[in-house]
Amino acid sequence: LLVASLFMVSAQAQAGWAQHDYGHLSVFPSSKVNHWIHIFLLNFFKGVSSSWWNYRHYLHHAKPNMLRKDPDIRLDMFFLLGNVLPKEWGKKKKGFMPYEFQHHYWFMIMPPLLLPLYFNYEVPYFLWSRKKYGEMFWMFTFFVRYVTMFYPFLGVGGSLLFYLWVRFLESHWFVWTTQMSHIPMDVSYDNNEDWVTAQLKATCNVEQSLFNDWFSGHLNFQIEHHLFPTMPRNNLHKTTELVKSMCKKHDLNYQSKSLYGAMRDIVGSLKESGAMWYEAYHM
């Protein structure tokens, strides 16, 4: 069962990076073909929703790390990010959690529960509220296929538990990989900055290696991906030197970290933000 879990997690994670390519229309010249494959991968193969992903992800790319605009940082029920919101909430004596400890309880909430718990609530709610019954049908076929595959070995209940177990494992992979390039970066309100400046303030890269490229689906080139969101992932590394020279010319900060350093900075930034909230709260 453990070996099967590892294979399933790897397949689902890599399918997640693949759907990201199709969602950005970066594989085929035809937008329609990209959209249809995106629906197949997300709805049928992963049991999620193409429309839901497009809604969240396009907002994220348009306004990355911008409060009230980027859905990926709407975490204040549990986590306060950046330097602005912690101080605001602290001064107003506002908060739902002991945020000064958020760098500790992060490990128990965000990585293990985002996919198996929160997304399994948000996605059906999104589709039902918008009456996207066609996508709900395709999601239903995912669970029918899943139970059919594993029923001879695990039964219906065991198959669904195995699904949650795989999502639990994949959630760690997904959260650390996607958030290491954003949470430690600038999180603030929309200051109407130009496209390049806004993207660079909200993103950082992780060093290139065969493992890092595979593990992150080439999202270790997060800066280049945000600057050129429709560029095929295999071409992102070709633009790094050009982007670096542009940043140097215009005095823009281009950050690239080790994989461990980028993940460590998530925890470090949560600790700093939590301390800001606590200090402002108790002034």
Beta strands, then each sheet from edge to edge (+ up, - down):
strand 1: 205-206
strand 2: 256-257
sheet 1: 1+ 2+
end
